[in-house]
Amino acid sequence: MAEQTAAQPFAPVADRVPTRSLSIRGQERLMAGIATAILVLGLTVVLFPLFWMLSTSLKGEIEALKIPPNWIPKSFQWVNYRDALTHNPFGTYFRNTFYFAGMVVIGEVLSNSFIAYGFARLRAPGRNVLFIMVLATLMVPAEVTIIPTYVLFANLPGQWLNTYNPLIIPAWLGSAYLIFLLRQFYLGIPFEYDESARLEGASRFGIWWRIILPLSKPALGAVAIMSFIFHWNTFQGPLIYINDNAKFPVSLGLSMFRTPFGGTPQHWYMAASLAVIAPCIVVFFIAQRYFIQGIVVSGVKG
């Protein structure tokens, strides 16, 4: 006699989710949690010095030197910013730096974009060899060229030392890294644009100026931001070529921040430092969309 078995009811749909799907979902949550923890840790490491600078800049002279420190000032001394920026002629330093960095940005955007256009769009014998030679200059340490470059500018006709010319003129002659960055972007622009423009009678310069540059706003924005931030903070070049206090940029002016007795009040120094880096932060946040888009797109072309 066949053994009768009771019919078992089907399990609800919710109870029949494959175990493997639950496992994959759990792994994804775990990886997301780990990534978030790493990002929070990295953000803390990056922002802590800024928090320390802001906290110290708002303290009194005695409280700024207190150990253990007060993380939150007992009273916010906003007057520190006024005192710090008027103690030394920071107005002159800011004006000098805006002029110097602005001229360099204009030169690097125009010169590097024009050179990169030649490497990316023009078919000429030896083009790739020349491009490799340009990239090879990236492997030459900047310290190796300090003395030869100084001797060159010191022996040129006219007055070059104690001026911004040795800092501005080289920027109008191209930078290997920025040439590479823009070339990668230009390679992603369809060549059909060039051919159509030539059929309409456009010159090479006209194609670059009227077609390539307008299509390259993200990459040009990234180049402009990187150039501005780098030269705003540059220290070595101005230190070598400029010896007149009235021509100092903010980087040199901040390094010369001293009281008549030779000391450096920490609360004033932090206030001046925050004021110096503020333009870079503002420029980056205003144009970060162009910066990120330009870097990402230039990195995947080629």
Phi and psi restraints in degrees (value plus and minus 20) as a CYANA .aco file:
   2 ALA   PHI     -85.1   -45.1
   2 ALA   PSI     117.0   157.0
   3 GLU   PHI     -97.3   -57.3
   3 GLU   PSI     103.8   143.8
   4 GLN   PHI    -104.7   -64.7
   4 GLN   PSI     115.9   155.9
   5 THR   PHI    -140.8  -100.8
   5 THR   PSI     120.7   160.7
   6 ALA   PHI     -92.8   -52.8
   6 ALA   PSI     118.8   158.8
   7 ALA   PHI     -89.2   -49.2
   7 ALA   PSI     110.9   150.9
   8 GLN   PHI    -111.0   -71.0
   8 GLN   PSI     113.3   153.3
   9 PRO   PHI     -88.3   -48.3
   9 PRO   PSI     129.6   169.6
  10 PHE   PHI     -88.1   -48.1
  10 PHE   PSI     123.8   163.8
  11 ALA   PHI     -92.1   -52.1
  11 ALA   PSI     126.6   166.6
  12 PRO   PHI     -76.6   -36.6
  12 PRO   PSI     134.1   174.1
  13 VAL   PHI     -78.8   -38.8
  13 VAL   PSI     -59.2   -19.2
  14 ALA   PHI     -83.6   -43.6
  14 ALA   PSI     -46.7    -6.7
  15 ASP   PHI    -106.5   -66.5
  15 ASP   PSI     -25.9    14.1
  16 ARG   PHI    -124.9   -84.9
  16 ARG   PSI       0.6    40.6
  17 VAL   PHI     -88.4   -48.4
  17 VAL   PSI     107.5   147.5
  18 PRO   PHI     -75.4   -35.4
  18 PRO   PSI     119.4   159.4
  19 THR   PHI     -82.0   -42.0
  19 THR   PSI     -53.0   -13.0
  20 ARG   PHI     -84.8   -44.8
  20 ARG   PSI     -58.2   -18.2
  21 SER   PHI     -83.8   -43.8
  21 SER   PSI     -61.3   -21.3
  22 LEU   PHI     -83.1   -43.1
  22 LEU   PSI     -57.8   -17.8
  23 SER   PHI     -86.4   -46.4
  23 SER   PSI     -63.0   -23.0
  24 ILE   PHI     -84.4   -44.4
  24 ILE   PSI     -61.3   -21.3
  25 ARG   PHI     -83.0   -43.0
  25 ARG   PSI     -59.3   -19.3
  26 GLY   PHI     -85.9   -45.9
  26 GLY   PSI     -59.2   -19.2
  27 GLN   PHI     -84.8   -44.8
  27 GLN   PSI     -58.5   -18.5
  28 GLU   PHI     -84.3   -44.3
  28 GLU   PSI     -61.9   -21.9
  29 ARG   PHI     -83.3   -43.3
  29 ARG   PSI     -60.0   -20.0
  30 LEU   PHI     -83.4   -43.4
  30 LEU   PSI     -65.5   -25.5
  31 MET   PHI     -85.7   -45.7
  31 MET   PSI     -57.4   -17.4
  32 ALA   PHI     -85.1   -45.1
  32 ALA   PSI     -59.3   -19.3
  33 GLY   PHI     -85.3   -45.3
  33 GLY   PSI     -61.4   -21.4
  34 ILE   PHI     -84.5   -44.5
  34 ILE   PSI     -64.0   -24.0
  35 ALA   PHI     -81.9   -41.9
  35 ALA   PSI     -61.5   -21.5
  36 THR   PHI     -83.7   -43.7
  36 THR   PSI     -61.9   -21.9
  37 ALA   PHI     -83.3   -43.3
  37 ALA   PSI     -60.4   -20.4
  38 ILE   PHI     -85.3   -45.3
  38 ILE   PSI     -62.4   -22.4
  39 LEU   PHI     -83.9   -43.9
  39 LEU   PSI     -61.4   -21.4
  40 VAL   PHI     -84.3   -44.3
  40 VAL   PSI     -61.9   -21.9
  41 LEU   PHI     -83.1   -43.1
  41 LEU   PSI     -66.0   -26.0
  42 GLY   PHI     -83.1   -43.1
  42 GLY   PSI     -60.7   -20.7
  43 LEU   PHI     -83.9   -43.9
  43 LEU   PSI     -58.3   -18.3
  44 THR   PHI     -83.6   -43.6
  44 THR   PSI     -62.5   -22.5
  45 VAL   PHI     -83.9   -43.9
  45 VAL   PSI     -59.3   -19.3
  46 VAL   PHI     -93.3   -53.3
  46 VAL   PSI     -60.7   -20.7
  47 LEU   PHI    -105.7   -65.7
  47 LEU   PSI     -38.7     1.3
  48 PHE   PHI     -80.3   -40.3
  48 PHE   PSI     -64.3   -24.3
  49 PRO   PHI     -80.4   -40.4
  49 PRO   PSI     -57.1   -17.1
  50 LEU   PHI     -86.0   -46.0
  50 LEU   PSI     -59.9   -19.9
  51 PHE   PHI     -83.3   -43.3
  51 PHE   PSI     -61.8   -21.8
  52 TRP   PHI     -82.6   -42.6
  52 TRP   PSI     -63.2   -23.2
  53 MET   PHI     -82.9   -42.9
  53 MET   PSI     -65.2   -25.2
  54 LEU   PHI     -83.5   -43.5
  54 LEU   PSI     -63.6   -23.6
  55 SER   PHI     -82.8   -42.8
  55 SER   PSI     -66.0   -26.0
  56 THR   PHI     -86.9   -46.9
  56 THR   PSI     -56.1   -16.1
  57 SER   PHI     -86.7   -46.7
  57 SER   PSI     -37.8     2.2
  58 LEU   PHI    -124.1   -84.1
  58 LEU   PSI     -11.5    28.5
  59 LYS   PHI    -117.7   -77.7
  59 LYS   PSI     144.9   184.9
  60 GLY   PHI     -97.3   -57.3
  60 GLY   PSI     150.6   190.6
  61 GLU   PHI     -81.8   -41.8
  61 GLU   PSI     -62.0   -22.0
  62 ILE   PHI     -94.3   -54.3
  62 ILE   PSI     -62.6   -22.6
  63 GLU   PHI     -85.1   -45.1
  63 GLU   PSI     -50.6   -10.6
  64 ALA   PHI     -85.6   -45.6
  64 ALA   PSI     -44.3    -4.3
  65 LEU   PHI    -121.3   -81.3
  65 LEU   PSI     -15.7    24.3
  66 LYS   PHI     -90.2   -50.2
  66 LYS   PSI     117.5   157.5
  67 ILE   PHI    -149.0  -109.0
  67 ILE   PSI     106.1   146.1
  68 PRO   PHI     -86.8   -46.8
  68 PRO   PSI     132.0   172.0
  69 PRO   PHI     -96.6   -56.6
  69 PRO   PSI     137.3   177.3
  70 ASN   PHI    -109.5   -69.5
  70 ASN   PSI      98.4   138.4
  71 TRP   PHI     -87.9   -47.9
  71 TRP   PSI     -53.4   -13.4
  72 ILE   PHI    -132.1   -92.1
  72 ILE   PSI     102.6   142.6
  73 PRO   PHI     -79.1   -39.1
  73 PRO   PSI     124.8   164.8
  74 LYS   PHI     -86.0   -46.0
  74 LYS   PSI     -56.4   -16.4
  75 SER   PHI    -162.9  -122.9
  75 SER   PSI     116.6   156.6
  76 PHE   PHI    -101.0   -61.0
  76 PHE   PSI      95.7   135.7
  77 GLN   PHI    -117.3   -77.3
  77 GLN   PSI      57.1    97.1
  78 TRP   PHI     -85.7   -45.7
  78 TRP   PSI     -38.8     1.2
  79 VAL   PHI     -85.2   -45.2
  79 VAL   PSI     -37.6     2.4
  80 ASN   PHI     -78.7   -38.7
  80 ASN   PSI     -56.5   -16.5
  81 TYR   PHI     -86.5   -46.5
  81 TYR   PSI     -61.7   -21.7
  82 ARG   PHI     -85.2   -45.2
  82 ARG   PSI     -64.9   -24.9
  83 ASP   PHI     -85.0   -45.0
  83 ASP   PSI     -60.7   -20.7
  84 ALA   PHI     -87.4   -47.4
  84 ALA   PSI     -62.7   -22.7
  85 LEU   PHI     -98.9   -58.9
  85 LEU   PSI     -35.8     4.2
  86 THR   PHI    -120.1   -80.1
  86 THR   PSI     -34.9     5.1
  87 HIS   PHI     -85.0   -45.0
  87 HIS   PSI     -63.4   -23.4
  88 ASN   PHI    -133.0   -93.0
  88 ASN   PSI     137.1   177.1
  89 PRO   PHI     -94.9   -54.9
  89 PRO   PSI      46.8    86.8
  90 PHE   PHI     -88.5   -48.5
  90 PHE   PSI     -43.3    -3.3
  91 GLY   PHI     -80.5   -40.5
  91 GLY   PSI     -63.0   -23.0
  92 THR   PHI     -86.3   -46.3
  92 THR   PSI     -61.0   -21.0
  93 TYR   PHI     -81.9   -41.9
  93 TYR   PSI     -62.9   -22.9
  94 PHE   PHI     -85.2   -45.2
  94 PHE   PSI     -61.7   -21.7
  95 ARG   PHI     -83.1   -43.1
  95 ARG   PSI     -63.6   -23.6
  96 ASN   PHI     -81.7   -41.7
  96 ASN   PSI     -62.3   -22.3
  97 THR   PHI     -89.8   -49.8
  97 THR   PSI     -60.0   -20.0
  98 PHE   PHI     -82.3   -42.3
  98 PHE   PSI     -60.6   -20.6
  99 TYR   PHI     -85.3   -45.3
  99 TYR   PSI     -70.7   -30.7
 100 PHE   PHI     -82.6   -42.6
 100 PHE   PSI     -70.1   -30.1
 101 ALA   PHI     -87.4   -47.4
 101 ALA   PSI     -56.9   -16.9
 102 GLY   PHI     -84.2   -44.2
 102 GLY   PSI     -63.9   -23.9
 103 MET   PHI     -84.5   -44.5
 103 MET   PSI     -58.4   -18.4
 104 VAL   PHI     -86.4   -46.4
 104 VAL   PSI     -61.6   -21.6
 105 VAL   PHI     -81.5   -41.5
 105 VAL   PSI     -66.0   -26.0
 106 ILE   PHI     -79.9   -39.9
 106 ILE   PSI     -65.6   -25.6
 107 GLY   PHI     -84.2   -44.2
 107 GLY   PSI     -63.0   -23.0
 108 GLU   PHI     -91.9   -51.9
 108 GLU   PSI     -56.2   -16.2
 109 VAL   PHI     -85.0   -45.0
 109 VAL   PSI     -67.3   -27.3
 110 LEU   PHI     -91.1   -51.1
 110 LEU   PSI     -70.1   -30.1
 111 SER   PHI     -87.6   -47.6
 111 SER   PSI     -66.0   -26.0
 112 ASN   PHI     -88.2   -48.2
 112 ASN   PSI     -55.9   -15.9
 113 SER   PHI     -87.8   -47.8
 113 SER   PSI     -57.5   -17.5
 114 PHE   PHI     -89.4   -49.4
 114 PHE   PSI     -62.7   -22.7
 115 ILE   PHI     -86.4   -46.4
 115 ILE   PSI     -63.1   -23.1
 116 ALA   PHI     -83.4   -43.4
 116 ALA   PSI     -53.3   -13.3
 117 TYR   PHI     -81.9   -41.9
 117 TYR   PSI     -61.0   -21.0
 118 GLY   PHI     -83.6   -43.6
 118 GLY   PSI     -63.1   -23.1
 119 PHE   PHI     -90.2   -50.2
 119 PHE   PSI     -49.3    -9.3
 120 ALA   PHI    -112.0   -72.0
 120 ALA   PSI     -52.3   -12.3
 121 ARG   PHI    -135.0   -95.0
 121 ARG   PSI     -39.7     0.3
 122 LEU   PHI    -115.9   -75.9
 122 LEU   PSI     116.8   156.8
 123 ARG   PHI    -118.7   -78.7
 123 ARG   PSI      85.8   125.8
 124 ALA   PHI    -158.6  -118.6
 124 ALA   PSI     125.5   165.5
 125 PRO   PHI     -80.8   -40.8
 125 PRO   PSI     116.3   156.3
 126 GLY   PHI      57.6    97.6
 126 GLY   PSI     -11.1    28.9
 127 ARG   PHI     -81.5   -41.5
 127 ARG   PSI     -66.2   -26.2
 128 ASN   PHI     -87.0   -47.0
 128 ASN   PSI     -57.1   -17.1
 129 VAL   PHI     -83.8   -43.8
 129 VAL   PSI     -63.9   -23.9
 130 LEU   PHI     -84.1   -44.1
 130 LEU   PSI     -58.0   -18.0
 131 PHE   PHI     -85.6   -45.6
 131 PHE   PSI     -59.2   -19.2
 132 ILE   PHI     -83.9   -43.9
 132 ILE   PSI     -58.3   -18.3
 133 MET   PHI     -84.5   -44.5
 133 MET   PSI     -58.3   -18.3
 134 VAL   PHI     -83.3   -43.3
 134 VAL   PSI     -65.1   -25.1
 135 LEU   PHI     -85.5   -45.5
 135 LEU   PSI     -50.0   -10.0
 136 ALA   PHI     -83.7   -43.7
 136 ALA   PSI     -44.6    -4.6
 137 THR   PHI     -86.9   -46.9
 137 THR   PSI     -38.1     1.9
 138 LEU   PHI     -86.3   -46.3
 138 LEU   PSI     -43.0    -3.0
 139 MET   PHI    -106.1   -66.1
 139 MET   PSI     -23.0    17.0
 140 VAL   PHI    -108.3   -68.3
 140 VAL   PSI      98.7   138.7
 141 PRO   PHI     -81.4   -41.4
 141 PRO   PSI     119.6   159.6
 142 ALA   PHI     -81.6   -41.6
 142 ALA   PSI     -50.2   -10.2
 143 GLU   PHI     -82.9   -42.9
 143 GLU   PSI     -46.8    -6.8
 144 VAL   PHI     -88.6   -48.6
 144 VAL   PSI     -49.6    -9.6
 145 THR   PHI    -117.5   -77.5
 145 THR   PSI     -19.3    20.7
 146 ILE   PHI     -82.3   -42.3
 146 ILE   PSI     -74.2   -34.2
 147 ILE   PHI     -87.5   -47.5
 147 ILE   PSI     -68.3   -28.3
 148 PRO   PHI     -78.3   -38.3
 148 PRO   PSI     -59.3   -19.3
 149 THR   PHI     -86.9   -46.9
 149 THR   PSI     -60.9   -20.9
 150 TYR   PHI     -83.4   -43.4
 150 TYR   PSI     -64.6   -24.6
 151 VAL   PHI     -81.7   -41.7
 151 VAL   PSI     -58.4   -18.4
 152 LEU   PHI     -81.3   -41.3
 152 LEU   PSI     -70.2   -30.2
 153 PHE   PHI     -89.0   -49.0
 153 PHE   PSI     -51.5   -11.5
 154 ALA   PHI     -88.6   -48.6
 154 ALA   PSI     -46.6    -6.6
 155 ASN   PHI    -122.3   -82.3
 155 ASN   PSI     -19.4    20.6
 156 LEU   PHI     -93.1   -53.1
 156 LEU   PSI     127.8   167.8
 157 PRO   PHI     -81.4   -41.4
 157 PRO   PSI     124.4   164.4
 158 GLY   PHI      71.6   111.6
 158 GLY   PSI    -197.9  -157.9
 159 GLN   PHI    -116.9   -76.9
 159 GLN   PSI      87.1   127.1
 160 TRP   PHI    -128.6   -88.6
 160 TRP   PSI     -56.4   -16.4
 161 LEU   PHI     -93.5   -53.5
 161 LEU   PSI     132.1   172.1
 162 ASN   PHI      42.0    82.0
 162 ASN   PSI       8.6    48.6
 163 THR   PHI    -153.9  -113.9
 163 THR   PSI     152.7   192.7
 164 TYR   PHI    -106.7   -66.7
 164 TYR   PSI     -23.0    17.0
 165 ASN   PHI     -78.3   -38.3
 165 ASN   PSI     -64.4   -24.4
 166 PRO   PHI     -85.4   -45.4
 166 PRO   PSI     -36.5     3.5
 167 LEU   PHI    -115.1   -75.1
 167 LEU   PSI     -48.4    -8.4
 168 ILE   PHI    -114.1   -74.1
 168 ILE   PSI     -65.8   -25.8
 169 ILE   PHI     -78.1   -38.1
 169 ILE   PSI     -66.3   -26.3
 170 PRO   PHI     -79.9   -39.9
 170 PRO   PSI     -47.2    -7.2
 171 ALA   PHI     -87.2   -47.2
 171 ALA   PSI     -43.8    -3.8
 172 TRP   PHI    -105.9   -65.9
 172 TRP   PSI     -17.2    22.8
 173 LEU   PHI    -128.8   -88.8
 173 LEU   PSI     -16.8    23.2
 174 GLY   PHI      82.5   122.5
 174 GLY   PSI     131.9   171.9
 175 SER   PHI    -150.2  -110.2
 175 SER   PSI     110.7   150.7
 176 ALA   PHI     -78.0   -38.0
 176 ALA   PSI     -65.0   -25.0
 177 TYR   PHI     -86.5   -46.5
 177 TYR   PSI     -63.1   -23.1
 178 LEU   PHI     -89.8   -49.8
 178 LEU   PSI     -53.5   -13.5
 179 ILE   PHI     -81.9   -41.9
 179 ILE   PSI     -65.1   -25.1
 180 PHE   PHI     -81.4   -41.4
 180 PHE   PSI     -64.5   -24.5
 181 LEU   PHI     -80.9   -40.9
 181 LEU   PSI     -66.4   -26.4
 182 LEU   PHI     -93.2   -53.2
 182 LEU   PSI     -55.2   -15.2
 183 ARG   PHI     -80.3   -40.3
 183 ARG   PSI     -62.9   -22.9
 184 GLN   PHI     -80.8   -40.8
 184 GLN   PSI     -57.4   -17.4
 185 PHE   PHI     -89.5   -49.5
 185 PHE   PSI     -63.2   -23.2
 186 TYR   PHI     -84.1   -44.1
 186 TYR   PSI     -50.8   -10.8
 187 LEU   PHI     -85.1   -45.1
 187 LEU   PSI     -41.9    -1.9
 188 GLY   PHI    -105.2   -65.2
 188 GLY   PSI     -27.3    12.7
 189 ILE   PHI    -104.8   -64.8
 189 ILE   PSI     105.8   145.8
 190 PRO   PHI     -76.3   -36.3
 190 PRO   PSI     118.0   158.0
 191 PHE   PHI     -91.1   -51.1
 191 PHE   PSI     -33.8     6.2
 192 GLU   PHI     -80.4   -40.4
 192 GLU   PSI     -49.9    -9.9
 193 TYR   PHI     -81.8   -41.8
 193 TYR   PSI     -63.7   -23.7
 194 ASP   PHI     -83.0   -43.0
 194 ASP   PSI     -65.1   -25.1
 195 GLU   PHI     -84.3   -44.3
 195 GLU   PSI     -61.5   -21.5
 196 SER   PHI     -84.6   -44.6
 196 SER   PSI     -60.0   -20.0
 197 ALA   PHI     -86.8   -46.8
 197 ALA   PSI     -58.7   -18.7
 198 ARG   PHI     -85.9   -45.9
 198 ARG   PSI     -55.0   -15.0
 199 LEU   PHI     -84.6   -44.6
 199 LEU   PSI     -47.7    -7.7
 200 GLU   PHI    -106.1   -66.1
 200 GLU   PSI     -20.0    20.0
 201 GLY   PHI      73.2   113.2
 201 GLY   PSI      -6.4    33.6
 202 ALA   PHI     -95.3   -55.3
 202 ALA   PSI     123.2   163.2
 203 SER   PHI    -102.8   -62.8
 203 SER   PSI     153.1   193.1
 204 ARG   PHI     -80.5   -40.5
 204 ARG   PSI     -63.3   -23.3
 205 PHE   PHI     -84.1   -44.1
 205 PHE   PSI     -59.7   -19.7
 206 GLY   PHI     -85.1   -45.1
 206 GLY   PSI     -57.5   -17.5
 207 ILE   PHI     -83.4   -43.4
 207 ILE   PSI     -64.4   -24.4
 208 TRP   PHI     -84.6   -44.6
 208 TRP   PSI     -64.6   -24.6
 209 TRP   PHI     -95.7   -55.7
 209 TRP   PSI     -59.7   -19.7
 210 ARG   PHI    -118.1   -78.1
 210 ARG   PSI     -38.7     1.3
 211 ILE   PHI    -138.0   -98.0
 211 ILE   PSI     -74.4   -34.4
 212 ILE   PHI     -87.9   -47.9
 212 ILE   PSI     -67.6   -27.6
 213 LEU   PHI     -81.6   -41.6
 213 LEU   PSI     -66.9   -26.9
 214 PRO   PHI     -81.8   -41.8
 214 PRO   PSI     -50.0   -10.0
 215 LEU   PHI    -101.3   -61.3
 215 LEU   PSI     -27.4    12.6
 216 SER   PHI    -130.5   -90.5
 216 SER   PSI       2.3    42.3
 217 LYS   PHI     -76.5   -36.5
 217 LYS   PSI     -62.8   -22.8
 218 PRO   PHI     -80.7   -40.7
 218 PRO   PSI     -65.2   -25.2
 219 ALA   PHI     -87.5   -47.5
 219 ALA   PSI     -61.7   -21.7
 220 LEU   PHI     -85.7   -45.7
 220 LEU   PSI     -56.2   -16.2
 221 GLY   PHI     -83.2   -43.2
 221 GLY   PSI     -61.1   -21.1
 222 ALA   PHI     -83.6   -43.6
 222 ALA   PSI     -62.3   -22.3
 223 VAL   PHI     -83.6   -43.6
 223 VAL   PSI     -63.2   -23.2
 224 ALA   PHI     -83.8   -43.8
 224 ALA   PSI     -62.2   -22.2
 225 ILE   PHI     -86.1   -46.1
 225 ILE   PSI     -67.5   -27.5
 226 MET   PHI     -81.2   -41.2
 226 MET   PSI     -61.8   -21.8
 227 SER   PHI     -85.5   -45.5
 227 SER   PSI     -64.0   -24.0
 228 PHE   PHI     -83.7   -43.7
 228 PHE   PSI     -67.5   -27.5
 229 ILE   PHI     -85.1   -45.1
 229 ILE   PSI     -62.1   -22.1
 230 PHE   PHI     -82.8   -42.8
 230 PHE   PSI     -67.5   -27.5
 231 HIS   PHI     -99.7   -59.7
 231 HIS   PSI     -42.2    -2.2
 232 TRP   PHI     -85.1   -45.1
 232 TRP   PSI     -56.8   -16.8
 233 ASN   PHI    -115.9   -75.9
 233 ASN   PSI     -24.0    16.0
 234 THR   PHI     -82.3   -42.3
 234 THR   PSI     122.8   162.8
 235 PHE   PHI    -145.5  -105.5
 235 PHE   PSI     -61.2   -21.2
 236 GLN   PHI     -84.9   -44.9
 236 GLN   PSI     -67.3   -27.3
 237 GLY   PHI     -80.9   -40.9
 237 GLY   PSI     -73.9   -33.9
 238 PRO   PHI     -79.7   -39.7
 238 PRO   PSI     -54.7   -14.7
 239 LEU   PHI     -83.1   -43.1
 239 LEU   PSI     -55.1   -15.1
 240 ILE   PHI     -98.7   -58.7
 240 ILE   PSI     -62.3   -22.3
 241 TYR   PHI    -119.8   -79.8
 241 TYR   PSI     -37.9     2.1
 242 ILE   PHI    -137.2   -97.2
 242 ILE   PSI     106.6   146.6
 243 ASN   PHI    -146.3  -106.3
 243 ASN   PSI     -13.5    26.5
 244 ASP   PHI    -119.2   -79.2
 244 ASP   PSI     102.2   142.2
 245 ASN   PHI     -78.8   -38.8
 245 ASN   PSI     -50.0   -10.0
 246 ALA   PHI     -91.8   -51.8
 246 ALA   PSI     -33.1     6.9
 247 LYS   PHI    -128.6   -88.6
 247 LYS   PSI     -16.2    23.8
 248 PHE   PHI     -83.7   -43.7
 248 PHE   PSI     119.9   159.9
 249 PRO   PHI    -100.6   -60.6
 249 PRO   PSI     157.8   197.8
 250 VAL   PHI     -85.8   -45.8
 250 VAL   PSI     -49.4    -9.4
 251 SER   PHI     -83.9   -43.9
 251 SER   PSI     -64.0   -24.0
 252 LEU   PHI     -92.2   -52.2
 252 LEU   PSI     -59.1   -19.1
 253 GLY   PHI     -81.1   -41.1
 253 GLY   PSI     -58.8   -18.8
 254 LEU   PHI     -88.2   -48.2
 254 LEU   PSI     -57.0   -17.0
 255 SER   PHI     -88.7   -48.7
 255 SER   PSI     -44.1    -4.1
 256 MET   PHI    -112.7   -72.7
 256 MET   PSI      -9.1    30.9
 257 PHE   PHI     -90.3   -50.3
 257 PHE   PSI      87.7   127.7
 258 ARG   PHI    -163.9  -123.9
 258 ARG   PSI     134.7   174.7
 259 THR   PHI    -106.6   -66.6
 259 THR   PSI     148.4   188.4
 260 PRO   PHI     -79.2   -39.2
 260 PRO   PSI     -41.0    -1.0
 261 PHE   PHI    -115.1   -75.1
 261 PHE   PSI     -15.3    24.7
 262 GLY   PHI      72.3   112.3
 262 GLY   PSI     -26.3    13.7
 263 GLY   PHI    -107.1   -67.1
 263 GLY   PSI     152.1   192.1
 264 THR   PHI    -148.3  -108.3
 264 THR   PSI      81.8   121.8
 265 PRO   PHI     -81.3   -41.3
 265 PRO   PSI     102.4   142.4
 266 GLN   PHI     -82.8   -42.8
 266 GLN   PSI     -59.3   -19.3
 267 HIS   PHI     -88.2   -48.2
 267 HIS   PSI     -55.9   -15.9
 268 TRP   PHI     -90.5   -50.5
 268 TRP   PSI     -61.0   -21.0
 269 TYR   PHI     -83.0   -43.0
 269 TYR   PSI     -62.0   -22.0
 270 MET   PHI     -87.5   -47.5
 270 MET   PSI     -57.9   -17.9
 271 ALA   PHI     -83.8   -43.8
 271 ALA   PSI     -64.6   -24.6
 272 ALA   PHI     -85.2   -45.2
 272 ALA   PSI     -58.2   -18.2
 273 SER   PHI     -83.7   -43.7
 273 SER   PSI     -62.8   -22.8
 274 LEU   PHI     -84.5   -44.5
 274 LEU   PSI     -59.3   -19.3
 275 ALA   PHI     -84.5   -44.5
 275 ALA   PSI     -53.5   -13.5
 276 VAL   PHI     -91.6   -51.6
 276 VAL   PSI     -60.2   -20.2
 277 ILE   PHI    -104.9   -64.9
 277 ILE   PSI     -30.9     9.1
 278 ALA   PHI     -78.3   -38.3
 278 ALA   PSI     -64.4   -24.4
 279 PRO   PHI     -79.9   -39.9
 279 PRO   PSI     -57.5   -17.5
 280 CYS   PHI     -84.2   -44.2
 280 CYS   PSI     -61.8   -21.8
 281 ILE   PHI     -84.9   -44.9
 281 ILE   PSI     -63.5   -23.5
 282 VAL   PHI     -83.7   -43.7
 282 VAL   PSI     -65.8   -25.8
 283 VAL   PHI     -81.5   -41.5
 283 VAL   PSI     -62.3   -22.3
 284 PHE   PHI     -85.5   -45.5
 284 PHE   PSI     -65.0   -25.0
 285 PHE   PHI     -89.9   -49.9
 285 PHE   PSI     -50.4   -10.4
 286 ILE   PHI     -90.2   -50.2
 286 ILE   PSI     -59.5   -19.5
 287 ALA   PHI    -133.6   -93.6
 287 ALA   PSI       1.9    41.9
 288 GLN   PHI     -84.7   -44.7
 288 GLN   PSI     -48.6    -8.6
 289 ARG   PHI     -81.9   -41.9
 289 ARG   PSI     -64.6   -24.6
 290 TYR   PHI     -87.6   -47.6
 290 TYR   PSI     -57.9   -17.9
 291 PHE   PHI     -83.5   -43.5
 291 PHE   PSI     -71.2   -31.2
 292 ILE   PHI     -85.9   -45.9
 292 ILE   PSI     -63.9   -23.9
 293 GLN   PHI     -84.0   -44.0
 293 GLN   PSI     -61.2   -21.2
 294 GLY   PHI     -85.4   -45.4
 294 GLY   PSI     -62.0   -22.0
 295 ILE   PHI     -86.6   -46.6
 295 ILE   PSI     -64.9   -24.9
 296 VAL   PHI     -84.9   -44.9
 296 VAL   PSI     -68.9   -28.9
 297 VAL   PHI     -86.9   -46.9
 297 VAL   PSI     -60.8   -20.8
 298 SER   PHI     -86.1   -46.1
 298 SER   PSI     -50.0   -10.0
 299 GLY   PHI     -95.9   -55.9
 299 GLY   PSI     -41.4    -1.4
 300 VAL   PHI    -123.7   -83.7
 300 VAL   PSI     -22.1    17.9
 301 LYS   PHI    -109.9   -69.9
 301 LYS   PSI     139.2   179.2
